[in-house]
Amino acid sequence: MPYQDLRDYLQDLKKSGELKEISTPVSTELEITEIADRSFKNTETSPTLLFTNPDGNGFPLVINLFGTEERTARALGVKSLDEIGDRIREFTRLDPPKTLNQKIKKVLQFAKIRKYAPKLVKKAPVQEVVLTGSKADLTRLPVLKCWPDDGGRFITLTAVVSRDPDTGMRNIGMYRVQVFDGQTAGLHWQRHKGGAAHHEKFKKSGGKMEVAIVLGGDPATLYSASAPLPPNVDEWFFSGFLRGKAVDLVKCKTVDLEVPAHAEIVIEGFVDLNEPLRVEGPFGDHTGFYSLADLYPALHVTAITMRKDAIYPTTIVGIPPVEDVWLGKITERAFLPLMQVVLPEVTDYALPPEGVFHNLVFLSAKKMYPGHAWKILHGSVGLGLMMLSKVVIVLDEKAPVGNSGACWREVMKQADFGLDLAETRGPVDALDHASQFFTWAGKLLIDATTKWPGEGRNLPQNPGVSPEKVAESLERAKNRFWSLPGVTGVSVPYFETGDDGVYSPVFISVNTASPGEKQRLSEEILNSDLDGWNKWVILLDDGENLNSPFHCWWIALNHLDPVRDIRIRKIPFSPPGVYGYSWKESRMLWDSTTKTADGGFTRDWPWKVVNDPAVIKKIDGIWPELGIR
């Protein structure tokens, strides 16, 4: 049976031992963040945490609702998240029914899906308490200040409801909301999102734009606000489809919008289109860096409705992995069938957490002709919010896209960086800090499939080198890297004993005094003969953790603008042109270091999200009594 509401879900978690109730008074300023982040990253069970008395005000708060893959699947009523994709696939099959039985089955399918449409009810638990005027006070809620340099307190696990003034269609988005004071808050809807599109339309006529912010509800409804649905698909309908039961909606008290009747809290209000935007942020964001302060519209609160015993749901983001890994995994699994409608040759894909959803995409595909990979690559970056992807890589049909290390080794094996990659430009996520221009930057497409005849690969086969010789050449290469001025660390994370080739990128941390010095170092690396160990080198700042491949990729992808930061060198044959193209080897270097004004970067560069040392020390002291395992 689908969960009716949040407390139904919490009761189930309690029965299974996945809910940890914490009565110890802790602060909503930084302390709950530290506990939740530590629990997610460092405990075996990553339990859901219910703080019964945060700040000592008796208003309960719950966090880490989607803490593991198994729990996330159960939250949506499935044994595996792949089941969601299977259900969607049934409704996206394009083959027309041919027999009478097939036609009947198709009709029954559409009749079945119609029952998931949301239903309007007159009474709702979320309106047991209605607060208006000065009593509708946002500061009564246990809103977190998540990270030390946040611009204030932020409501994070939201479903922000607005309506298109032209079509009347609803949009629901998961946007952060900064509490300015008791009656006003900042709405951070980014320019590519539905709420921002509605705002732009309303601005043409002025007046007021009504908004409702929903907090809590059943798990499917919580997730649906974050789903990148097509504009004509209603999120409440999608929620009903996911949970297998229609969502009950109720009309708001002071705005003309509908919200889930079984939510915990609803904030109603409006945006005054005639007033100036307000400064919102900074905020420790899901990229692991602070998104900088910027101008966004302000919500004026007209009412707060809630249950009598309302529970405040929240989440945190920051340096990955954190809870939003599993929200992203739902999206990844659910939208594979929709991608396959347009690109049926795609067999699977993954959005690795180190790529923070939009920085990296691995695709596996069934290749059917020379150059087919490029059709897939160019097609994928035009699909919905895939347009924001920075690095997209296509691999062979059976490639394990969920294993990043294996995928990177395949890239090293299969890709000639002089022929198998393309740099292009396009929109990027608003949180991308490496782009020279806001939401507009370079993209990198890589064909890492096995090459067919006719794809320019008529070189003689590499006879292979003994693993012992490969290990010896690696030591020589490391010694050469270490001898270069400015190099402070070298890591070759995917080298495996027994390899007979160079199948790992090389990460090098550097400390260079000027952009010119880094440029000279890059030239030295690209021009040195290092037995292929400089086929792909990635430069990181001094002090980064080279012992963690996850950390290295997280930094490398965040700090990269492919058009600006990638250099390719092609090593020519002698004589040239013997084998059909004019180079025998290609090398690639990424400059994934911090960009500065003296190097020509004109935007502000953000800083990493880390907690206050005093808070970390305090939680160290009380951690044993919290009993989180």
C-alpha positions as CSV (number, residue, x, y, z in Angstrom):
1,M,0.0,0.0,0.0
2,P,1.3,3.5,-0.8
3,Y,2.2,5.8,2.1
4,Q,-0.6,8.2,3.0
5,D,1.7,10.9,4.4
6,L,5.0,11.6,6.0
7,R,4.1,10.1,9.4
8,D,2.9,6.9,7.7
9,Y,6.3,6.6,6.2
10,L,8.1,7.4,9.5
11,Q,6.1,4.8,11.3
12,D,7.2,2.2,8.8
13,L,10.8,3.3,9.3
14,K,10.5,3.0,13.0
15,K,9.2,-0.6,12.7
16,S,12.2,-1.5,10.6
17,G,14.7,0.2,12.8
18,E,15.6,2.9,10.3
19,L,14.3,5.8,12.3
20,K,16.5,7.3,15.0
21,E,14.7,9.7,17.4
22,I,16.9,12.2,19.0
23,S,15.6,14.1,22.1
24,T,18.9,15.7,22.9
25,P,18.4,19.5,22.4
26,V,20.6,20.6,19.5
27,S,20.7,23.8,17.5
28,T,19.2,24.3,14.1
29,E,22.2,26.5,13.4
30,L,24.9,24.3,12.0
31,E,24.6,21.5,14.6
32,I,21.8,19.4,12.9
33,T,23.8,19.8,9.6
34,E,26.9,18.3,11.2
35,I,25.0,15.4,12.7
36,A,23.1,14.6,9.5
37,D,26.1,14.9,7.2
38,R,28.2,12.8,9.5
39,S,25.5,10.2,9.8
40,F,25.1,9.9,6.0
41,K,28.8,9.7,5.2
42,N,30.1,7.7,8.2
43,T,27.5,5.3,9.5
44,E,26.4,1.9,8.2
45,T,22.7,2.5,8.2
46,S,22.4,6.2,7.5
47,P,19.1,6.3,9.5
48,T,16.4,8.9,9.1
49,L,16.8,11.3,12.0
50,L,13.8,12.7,13.9
51,F,14.8,15.5,16.2
52,T,12.0,15.8,18.7
53,N,13.2,19.0,20.4
54,P,15.5,21.1,18.2
55,D,16.4,24.4,19.7
56,G,14.3,23.3,22.7
57,N,11.1,24.7,21.1
58,G,9.2,21.4,20.8
59,F,8.7,21.6,17.0
60,P,9.9,18.2,15.6
61,L,12.3,18.1,12.6
62,V,13.1,15.2,10.4
63,I,16.0,14.8,8.0
64,N,17.7,12.1,5.8
65,L,14.4,10.6,4.6
66,F,16.1,9.1,1.6
67,G,19.3,7.9,3.3
68,T,20.0,4.6,1.4
69,E,19.2,3.1,-2.0
70,E,17.1,0.4,-0.3
71,R,15.1,2.9,1.8
72,T,14.6,5.2,-1.2
73,A,13.1,2.3,-3.2
74,R,10.8,1.3,-0.3
75,A,9.7,4.9,0.0
76,L,8.3,4.7,-3.5
77,G,6.8,1.2,-3.0
78,V,9.3,-0.7,-5.1
79,K,12.0,-3.3,-4.4
80,S,14.4,-1.7,-6.8
81,L,14.5,1.8,-8.3
82,D,14.7,0.2,-11.8
83,E,11.1,-0.9,-11.3
84,I,10.1,2.7,-11.7
85,G,11.7,2.9,-15.1
86,D,10.1,-0.4,-16.0
87,R,6.6,1.0,-15.2
88,I,7.3,4.1,-17.2
89,R,8.6,2.0,-20.1
90,E,5.2,0.3,-20.4
91,F,3.6,3.6,-21.1
92,T,6.2,4.9,-23.6
93,R,6.2,1.9,-25.9
94,L,5.8,3.3,-29.4
95,D,4.9,0.0,-31.2
96,P,1.2,0.2,-32.1
97,P,-1.1,-2.7,-31.0
98,K,-1.8,-5.2,-33.8
99,T,-4.1,-7.7,-32.3
100,L,-7.4,-7.2,-30.5
101,N,-5.9,-8.4,-27.2
102,Q,-3.1,-5.9,-27.6
103,K,-5.5,-3.1,-28.3
104,I,-7.6,-3.9,-25.3
105,K,-4.5,-4.0,-23.1
106,K,-3.5,-0.6,-24.4
107,V,-6.9,0.9,-23.7
108,L,-6.8,-0.6,-20.2
109,Q,-3.4,0.9,-19.6
110,F,-4.6,4.4,-20.4
111,A,-7.7,3.9,-18.3
112,K,-5.5,2.8,-15.4
113,I,-3.1,5.7,-15.7
114,R,-6.1,8.2,-15.6
115,K,-6.9,7.1,-12.1
116,Y,-3.6,8.7,-10.9
117,A,-4.9,12.2,-11.7
118,P,-5.0,14.3,-8.5
119,K,-8.3,14.7,-6.7
120,L,-9.7,17.8,-5.1
121,V,-11.0,17.5,-1.5
122,K,-12.7,20.1,0.8
123,K,-11.1,19.3,4.1
124,A,-7.4,18.5,4.7
125,P,-5.1,17.7,7.6
126,V,-2.7,20.3,6.4
127,Q,-5.3,23.0,7.2
128,E,-6.0,22.0,10.8
129,V,-4.2,25.1,11.9
130,V,-4.5,28.3,9.8
131,L,-2.3,31.2,10.7
132,T,-2.6,34.6,9.0
133,G,-1.4,38.2,9.6
134,S,1.4,38.5,12.1
135,K,0.8,34.9,13.3
136,A,1.9,33.6,10.0
137,D,5.5,33.8,11.1
138,L,8.3,31.9,9.3
139,T,10.6,32.2,12.3
140,R,8.4,29.8,14.3
141,L,9.6,27.0,12.0
142,P,12.8,25.2,12.9
143,V,14.5,26.3,9.7
144,L,18.2,25.3,9.4
145,K,21.2,27.5,9.0
146,C,23.0,24.7,7.2
147,W,26.6,26.0,6.7
148,P,28.7,28.8,8.4
149,D,28.7,31.2,5.4
150,D,25.1,30.8,4.4
151,G,23.3,34.1,4.0
152,G,20.7,33.1,6.5
153,R,18.3,30.2,7.2
154,F,17.0,28.2,4.3
155,I,14.0,26.0,3.8
156,T,15.3,23.2,1.6
157,L,13.0,20.2,1.1
158,T,10.3,22.2,-0.7
159,A,7.6,21.8,-3.3
160,V,7.1,25.4,-4.7
161,V,3.8,25.7,-6.5
162,S,3.1,28.3,-9.2
163,R,0.7,28.6,-12.1
164,D,1.4,29.6,-15.7
165,P,-0.7,32.8,-16.3
166,D,-1.3,31.9,-20.0
167,T,-2.1,28.2,-19.9
168,G,-3.2,27.7,-16.2
169,M,-0.8,24.8,-15.9
170,R,0.8,24.1,-12.5
171,N,4.5,23.9,-12.0
172,I,6.0,22.4,-8.8
173,G,9.8,22.7,-8.2
174,M,12.2,22.0,-5.4
175,Y,13.8,25.4,-4.9
176,R,15.5,26.6,-1.8
177,V,13.8,29.4,0.1
178,Q,15.7,31.8,2.3
179,V,13.9,33.2,5.3
180,F,14.4,37.0,5.4
181,D,12.1,37.6,8.3
182,G,8.8,36.4,9.7
183,Q,6.7,37.4,6.6
184,T,9.2,37.5,3.7
185,A,11.5,34.9,2.0
186,G,13.7,34.6,-1.1
187,L,12.7,32.2,-3.9
188,H,15.7,30.8,-5.6
189,W,14.3,29.5,-8.9
190,Q,17.0,29.3,-11.5
191,R,16.5,30.6,-15.0
192,H,16.1,27.1,-16.6
193,K,13.3,26.0,-14.2
194,G,9.5,26.2,-14.5
195,G,9.0,28.7,-11.6
196,A,11.4,31.2,-13.2
197,A,9.5,30.8,-16.5
198,H,6.2,31.6,-14.8
199,H,7.8,34.6,-13.1
200,E,9.0,36.0,-16.4
201,K,5.5,35.7,-17.8
202,F,4.0,37.5,-14.8
203,K,6.5,40.3,-15.0
204,K,5.0,41.4,-18.3
205,S,1.7,42.3,-16.7
206,G,3.0,43.3,-13.2
207,G,0.7,42.9,-10.2
208,K,1.1,39.7,-8.0
209,M,2.2,36.2,-8.7
210,E,0.7,33.7,-6.2
211,V,3.0,31.0,-4.8
212,A,2.6,28.1,-2.3
213,I,5.4,26.3,-0.6
214,V,4.6,22.7,0.4
215,L,6.6,21.0,3.2
216,G,6.1,17.3,3.8
217,G,3.7,14.7,2.4
218,D,4.2,11.1,1.3
219,P,7.7,10.3,-0.1
220,A,6.6,10.1,-3.7
221,T,5.1,13.6,-3.5
222,L,8.3,14.9,-1.7
223,Y,10.4,13.6,-4.6
224,S,8.2,14.7,-7.4
225,A,8.9,18.3,-6.9
226,S,12.5,17.6,-8.0
227,A,11.7,15.5,-11.0
228,P,12.7,17.1,-14.4
229,L,9.3,16.6,-16.0
230,P,8.3,17.9,-19.4
231,P,6.3,21.2,-19.0
232,N,3.0,19.6,-19.9
233,V,3.2,16.8,-17.2
234,D,1.8,17.7,-13.8
235,E,4.0,16.9,-10.9
236,W,1.1,15.9,-8.7
237,F,-0.1,13.5,-11.4
238,F,3.4,12.0,-11.6
239,S,3.4,11.6,-7.8
240,G,0.2,9.6,-8.1
241,F,1.7,7.5,-10.8
242,L,4.8,6.8,-8.7
243,R,2.9,5.9,-5.5
244,G,0.1,4.0,-7.3
245,K,-2.6,6.2,-5.8
246,A,-4.0,9.7,-6.7
247,V,-2.8,12.6,-4.6
248,D,-5.6,14.4,-2.7
249,L,-5.3,18.2,-3.2
250,V,-7.0,21.0,-1.3
251,K,-7.5,24.7,-2.3
252,C,-5.2,27.1,-0.4
253,K,-6.8,29.5,2.0
254,T,-5.4,32.8,0.6
255,V,-4.1,32.0,-2.9
256,D,-5.7,30.3,-5.9
257,L,-3.5,27.2,-5.9
258,E,-3.9,23.6,-4.9
259,V,-1.6,21.7,-2.5
260,P,-1.4,18.1,-1.2
261,A,-4.0,17.6,1.6
262,H,-1.7,15.4,3.6
263,A,1.3,17.7,3.7
264,E,2.7,18.8,7.0
265,I,3.0,22.6,6.4
266,V,2.1,25.0,3.6
267,I,3.3,28.6,3.2
268,E,1.0,30.7,1.1
269,G,2.0,34.0,-0.4
270,F,2.7,36.2,-3.4
271,V,5.5,37.8,-5.3
272,D,5.0,41.6,-5.9
273,L,6.1,42.0,-9.6
274,N,6.5,45.7,-9.1
275,E,9.1,45.6,-6.4
276,P,12.8,45.1,-7.0
277,L,14.5,41.7,-6.5
278,R,16.3,41.1,-3.3
279,V,19.8,39.6,-2.5
280,E,19.5,35.9,-1.7
281,G,22.4,33.7,-0.6
282,P,25.2,32.7,-0.3
283,F,24.3,29.1,0.2
284,G,26.3,25.9,0.7
285,D,25.1,24.1,-2.3
286,H,24.9,20.5,-3.7
287,T,28.1,21.2,-5.8
288,G,30.0,21.2,-2.5
289,F,30.7,24.9,-3.0
290,Y,28.8,28.0,-2.0
291,S,26.6,29.4,-4.6
292,L,27.1,33.2,-4.4
293,A,24.6,35.8,-3.4
294,D,22.4,37.0,-6.3
295,L,19.1,38.8,-6.9
296,Y,15.9,36.8,-6.7
297,P,12.2,37.6,-6.1
298,A,10.8,37.8,-2.5
299,L,7.7,35.9,-1.3
300,H,5.3,37.9,0.9
301,V,3.6,35.4,3.3
302,T,-0.2,35.6,3.5
303,A,-0.8,32.4,5.5
304,I,0.8,29.4,7.0
305,T,-1.4,26.3,7.3
306,M,-0.3,23.1,9.1
307,R,-1.3,20.0,11.0
308,K,-1.8,20.4,14.7
309,D,1.3,18.2,15.4
310,A,3.2,19.2,12.3
311,I,6.7,17.7,11.6
312,Y,9.1,20.0,9.7
313,P,10.9,18.0,7.0
314,T,14.3,19.2,5.7
315,T,17.5,18.1,4.0
316,I,21.0,19.4,3.5
317,V,23.3,19.6,0.6
318,G,27.1,20.1,0.5
319,I,30.2,18.2,-0.5
320,P,28.9,14.9,-2.0
321,P,27.7,12.3,-1.2
322,V,24.7,13.5,0.8
323,E,21.0,12.6,0.8
324,D,20.3,14.2,-2.6
325,V,22.4,11.3,-4.2
326,W,19.3,9.2,-3.9
327,L,16.9,11.8,-5.1
328,G,19.1,12.0,-8.2
329,K,19.2,8.2,-8.5
330,I,15.4,8.2,-8.7
331,T,15.5,10.6,-11.5
332,E,18.2,8.6,-13.3
333,R,16.3,5.4,-13.1
334,A,12.9,6.9,-13.8
335,F,13.9,8.8,-16.9
336,L,15.9,6.2,-18.8
337,P,12.8,5.0,-20.7
338,L,12.0,8.6,-21.7
339,M,15.5,9.0,-23.0
340,Q,15.1,5.7,-24.9
341,V,12.0,7.0,-26.7
342,V,14.3,9.5,-28.5
343,L,17.5,7.5,-28.4
344,P,16.5,3.8,-28.4
345,E,20.0,2.6,-28.9
346,V,20.9,3.8,-25.4
347,T,20.9,0.8,-23.0
348,D,21.7,2.6,-19.7
349,Y,23.1,5.7,-18.3
350,A,24.4,7.1,-15.0
351,L,24.8,10.5,-13.3
352,P,27.7,9.8,-10.9
353,P,27.5,11.7,-7.6
354,E,31.0,13.0,-8.0
355,G,29.6,14.8,-11.0
356,V,26.8,16.4,-8.9
357,F,24.2,15.3,-11.5
358,H,24.9,17.9,-14.2
359,N,28.7,17.7,-14.6
360,L,29.1,14.1,-15.8
361,V,27.0,11.6,-17.8
362,F,28.0,8.1,-18.7
363,L,25.9,6.5,-21.5
364,S,26.1,2.9,-22.7
365,A,24.7,2.2,-26.2
366,K,24.2,-0.5,-28.8
367,K,26.3,0.8,-31.7
368,M,25.1,-0.1,-35.2
369,Y,27.2,1.9,-37.7
370,P,30.4,3.9,-37.8
371,G,30.0,7.3,-36.2
372,H,26.8,6.2,-34.3
373,A,28.3,7.4,-31.0
374,W,28.2,10.9,-32.3
375,K,24.5,10.8,-33.1
376,I,23.9,9.6,-29.5
377,L,26.2,12.3,-28.0
378,H,24.7,15.2,-29.9
379,G,21.2,13.9,-29.3
380,S,21.6,13.5,-25.6
381,V,22.7,17.0,-24.8
382,G,19.4,18.3,-26.3
383,L,17.1,16.3,-24.1
384,G,15.4,18.3,-21.4
385,L,17.7,19.2,-18.5
386,M,20.4,17.0,-20.0
387,M,21.1,20.2,-21.9
388,L,22.9,21.3,-18.7
389,S,25.4,18.4,-18.8
390,K,29.1,19.4,-18.9
391,V,30.9,16.1,-19.8
392,V,29.0,13.4,-21.7
393,I,30.7,10.1,-22.5
394,V,29.2,7.2,-24.6
395,L,30.6,3.7,-24.0
396,D,29.9,0.2,-25.4
397,E,26.6,-1.5,-24.8
398,K,27.6,-3.6,-21.8
399,A,29.8,-1.0,-20.1
400,P,29.1,-0.8,-16.4
401,V,28.0,2.8,-16.3
402,G,27.4,2.6,-12.5
403,N,31.1,1.9,-11.9
404,S,33.0,5.1,-12.5
405,G,36.4,3.6,-12.2
406,A,35.7,1.0,-14.9
407,C,34.2,3.7,-17.2
408,W,37.3,5.9,-16.9
409,R,39.5,2.9,-17.7
410,E,37.4,2.3,-20.8
411,V,37.8,5.9,-21.9
412,M,41.6,5.5,-21.6
413,K,41.4,2.2,-23.6
414,Q,39.1,3.3,-26.4
415,A,39.4,7.1,-26.9
416,D,41.9,8.8,-29.1
417,F,41.8,12.4,-27.7
418,G,42.7,13.7,-31.1
419,L,39.8,12.2,-32.8
420,D,37.2,11.0,-30.3
421,L,36.2,14.1,-28.5
422,A,34.4,17.3,-29.3
423,E,34.3,20.6,-27.5
424,T,31.1,22.6,-27.9
425,R,29.2,25.3,-26.1
426,G,25.8,25.5,-24.5
427,P,23.7,26.2,-21.4
428,V,25.1,24.9,-18.1
429,D,23.6,24.7,-14.6
430,A,23.2,28.1,-12.8
431,L,25.5,26.6,-10.0
432,D,28.4,26.0,-12.4
433,H,31.1,28.3,-11.1
434,A,33.8,27.5,-13.6
435,S,32.0,29.0,-16.6
436,Q,33.2,32.3,-17.8
437,F,29.6,33.5,-18.3
438,F,26.7,32.8,-16.1
439,T,24.8,29.6,-17.2
440,W,26.8,29.5,-20.5
441,A,30.0,27.5,-21.0
442,G,31.9,24.8,-22.8
443,K,30.9,21.1,-23.0
444,L,33.0,18.0,-23.7
445,L,31.7,15.0,-25.6
446,I,33.7,11.8,-25.7
447,D,33.3,8.7,-27.9
448,A,34.7,5.8,-25.8
449,T,33.1,3.0,-27.8
450,T,35.1,0.3,-29.5
451,K,35.9,1.6,-33.0
452,W,34.7,0.0,-36.2
453,P,36.3,-0.1,-39.6
454,G,35.6,3.2,-41.3
455,E,36.1,5.3,-38.2
456,G,39.7,6.2,-39.0
457,R,41.3,3.5,-37.0
458,N,43.7,1.7,-39.4
459,L,46.7,1.8,-37.2
460,P,48.5,-1.5,-36.6
461,Q,47.4,-3.3,-33.4
462,N,49.4,-2.5,-30.3
463,P,51.4,-5.7,-29.6
464,G,51.2,-5.0,-25.9
465,V,53.8,-4.5,-23.2
466,S,54.5,-6.8,-20.3
467,P,53.0,-5.6,-16.9
468,E,56.5,-5.4,-15.5
469,K,57.5,-2.9,-18.2
470,V,54.3,-0.9,-17.6
471,A,55.1,-0.7,-13.9
472,E,58.6,0.4,-14.6
473,S,57.5,3.1,-17.0
474,L,55.0,4.4,-14.4
475,E,57.8,4.8,-11.9
476,R,59.9,6.7,-14.5
477,A,56.9,8.9,-15.3
478,K,56.2,9.7,-11.6
479,N,59.8,10.6,-11.1
480,R,59.6,12.9,-14.1
481,F,56.4,14.5,-12.9
482,W,57.8,15.1,-9.4
483,S,60.9,16.8,-10.9
484,L,58.8,19.5,-12.6
485,P,58.7,22.8,-10.7
486,G,55.3,23.4,-9.0
487,V,54.2,19.8,-8.8
488,T,53.2,18.8,-5.2
489,G,51.5,15.5,-5.7
490,V,50.9,12.7,-8.3
491,S,48.1,10.1,-8.3
492,V,47.4,7.3,-10.8
493,P,44.2,5.9,-9.3
494,Y,43.2,3.2,-11.8
495,F,46.6,1.5,-12.3
496,E,46.3,-2.2,-11.6
497,T,49.0,-4.7,-11.3
498,G,48.9,-6.9,-14.4
499,D,48.0,-4.1,-16.8
500,D,49.7,-4.3,-20.1
501,G,48.8,-0.7,-21.0
502,V,48.2,2.8,-19.7
503,Y,44.5,2.8,-18.5
504,S,44.5,5.5,-15.9
505,P,44.3,9.3,-16.0
506,V,47.0,11.0,-13.9
507,F,46.0,13.6,-11.3
508,I,48.7,16.1,-10.4
509,S,48.4,18.7,-7.7
510,V,50.3,21.9,-8.4
511,N,51.4,25.1,-6.6
512,T,52.2,27.7,-9.3
513,A,52.9,31.3,-8.6
514,S,51.3,32.7,-11.7
515,P,49.1,31.6,-14.7
516,G,52.2,31.8,-16.9
517,E,54.0,29.3,-14.7
518,K,51.1,26.9,-14.8
519,Q,51.0,27.3,-18.6
520,R,54.7,26.4,-18.8
521,L,54.1,23.4,-16.6
522,S,51.3,22.3,-18.8
523,E,53.5,22.5,-21.9
524,E,56.2,20.5,-20.2
525,I,53.8,17.7,-19.3
526,L,52.3,17.6,-22.8
527,N,55.7,17.6,-24.5
528,S,57.5,15.1,-22.3
529,D,57.8,11.5,-23.6
530,L,56.4,9.5,-20.6
531,D,55.4,6.2,-22.2
532,G,51.8,7.3,-22.5
533,W,51.4,8.2,-18.8
534,N,50.7,11.8,-19.9
535,K,48.0,10.7,-22.3
536,W,45.5,12.3,-19.9
537,V,46.7,14.6,-17.1
538,I,44.4,16.6,-14.8
539,L,45.9,19.5,-12.8
540,L,44.4,20.2,-9.4
541,D,45.2,22.7,-6.7
542,D,47.8,21.9,-4.1
543,G,46.2,20.4,-1.0
544,E,43.5,18.4,-2.7
545,N,43.1,14.8,-1.5
546,L,44.8,12.8,-4.3
547,N,44.2,9.6,-2.4
548,S,40.5,9.7,-3.2
549,P,39.4,9.3,-6.8
550,F,35.9,10.4,-5.9
551,H,37.3,13.7,-4.5
552,C,39.6,14.2,-7.5
553,W,36.8,13.9,-10.0
554,W,34.5,16.0,-7.9
555,I,37.1,18.8,-8.0
556,A,38.1,18.2,-11.6
557,L,34.6,18.4,-13.0
558,N,33.5,21.4,-10.9
559,H,36.5,23.5,-11.9
560,L,36.4,22.7,-15.6
561,D,35.2,24.8,-18.5
562,P,36.0,22.4,-21.4
563,V,36.4,25.1,-24.0
564,R,38.8,27.1,-21.9
565,D,40.6,24.5,-19.8
566,I,41.4,21.6,-22.1
567,R,44.5,21.3,-24.2
568,I,45.2,18.6,-26.8
569,R,48.5,17.7,-28.3
570,K,48.8,15.4,-31.3
571,I,52.2,13.7,-31.7
572,P,52.9,13.3,-35.5
573,F,54.2,10.3,-37.4
574,S,57.5,10.5,-39.2
575,P,56.9,10.5,-42.0
576,P,53.4,11.9,-41.6
577,G,50.2,10.4,-43.0
578,V,51.4,6.8,-43.2
579,Y,48.4,5.3,-41.5
580,G,45.5,7.4,-42.7
581,Y,45.8,10.3,-40.3
582,S,48.7,12.4,-39.3
583,W,49.4,11.6,-35.6
584,K,50.5,8.5,-33.8
585,E,49.5,9.6,-30.3
586,S,47.3,12.3,-28.7
587,R,47.5,13.8,-25.2
588,M,44.9,15.7,-23.2
589,L,45.4,18.0,-20.2
590,W,42.7,19.4,-18.0
591,D,43.4,22.5,-16.0
592,S,41.0,22.0,-13.1
593,T,42.7,24.4,-10.8
594,T,41.2,27.5,-9.3
595,K,40.7,30.3,-11.8
596,T,41.8,33.8,-10.9
597,A,41.4,37.4,-12.2
598,D,45.1,37.6,-13.2
599,G,44.5,34.6,-15.4
600,G,41.6,36.4,-17.1
601,F,38.7,34.9,-15.1
602,T,36.2,37.7,-14.4
603,R,33.6,36.0,-12.1
604,D,33.9,35.5,-8.4
605,W,35.2,32.0,-7.5
606,P,33.4,30.3,-4.7
607,W,34.8,28.4,-1.7
608,K,34.2,24.9,-0.4
609,V,31.4,24.0,2.0
610,V,32.8,23.0,5.4
611,N,31.4,23.3,8.9
612,D,32.7,25.4,11.7
613,P,35.5,23.7,13.7
614,A,33.8,24.6,17.0
615,V,30.6,22.9,15.9
616,I,32.5,19.8,14.7
617,K,34.2,19.6,18.1
618,K,30.8,20.0,20.0
619,I,29.2,17.2,18.0
620,D,32.3,15.0,18.6
621,G,31.6,15.4,22.3
622,I,27.9,14.5,22.2
623,W,28.1,11.9,19.3
624,P,28.1,8.8,21.6
625,E,25.0,9.9,23.4
626,L,23.1,10.4,20.1
627,G,23.3,6.6,19.5
628,I,23.5,6.9,15.7
629,R,25.0,3.8,14.2
